[in-house]
């Protein structure tokens, strides 16, 4: 009598799939553009790319894809998004489409993507694996589109092949019919410069009436200049770039992620950690911005020749506020707000 082979146990079912997409090289993406308008536009593209809230680009993508099963947002800050999918095909579909869609929304911004199975070890181990794979992917160079031929017009500032003709940035050319031949990255950045997502995040709520969307056209251009010559005070004055981040936070985050599988509720802990980093950076930026805005408004109230008050530009323009990173362009002249600017710099670096 031939013994019957025992039925093999069923393969363990995955508890879901973790989709992670992160933009890399944020600082270089913003600062490789010379015009302030393009820096502002780049920061707005980064700010809205991975947002799943109303107005975010990823939110619009998800609403049009119509996933078969439910999904859970884990975090969508610092130029990255982490989503837990119940269906493997939903996660793969977004992973395949996202590089193309993100490349159209923010040309030139490099994106790293990974999809990890959430197995029996749980979400903590999946997050750890995903972060490790992202770290590897960041070191892989992205493939560039083949270079254009010798007869193609190029952007004078970047040398990249031109894709569009747009209004010239230079003041002396604005009254003429001169058009700038710009590449797709520069054109998209100039379009996005009219958005205000970053300003809404870093400007204190009590000063939101000063935001571009709440001011008329003339006051908006005077209050929030998009030209470095307007941000400076004269032809011989200077502007400076302040970059502040937390020392050793990357190593601390890596240690926390490494310890997640040993925690009782790793998902809740990881979400709380992401929120804490984002909130601390935003609160520090708002406190610093309040110092400068208050000083600017105070200088406007002082009587001037002729008794006419002039709208003063806010002498600082934030261009990055992602995770623990904060970068801004500031006026570096010794005017009435100079001491506030020094205090602003020290506050950013210490918070």
Buried (B, 14 or more C-beta within 10 A) or exposed (E): EEEEEEEEEEEEEEBBBBBBBBBBBBBEBBBBBEBBBBBBBBBBBBBBBBBBEEEBBBBBBBEEEEBEEEBEBBBBBBBBBBBBBBBBEBBBBBBEEBBEBBBEBBBBBBBBBBBBEBBEEBBBBBBBBBBBBBEEBEEEEBEEEEEBEEEEEBBEBBEBBBBBEBEBBEEEEEEEEEEBBBBBBBBBBBBBBBBBBBBBBBBBEEBEEBBBEEBEEEEBBBBBBBBBBBBBBEEEBEBEEBBBBBEEEEEEBBEBBEEBBEBEEBBEBBBEBBEEBBEBBBEBBBBBBBBBBBBBEEBEEEEEEEEEEEBBBBBBBBBBBBBBBBBBBBBBBEBEBBEBBEBBBEBBEEB
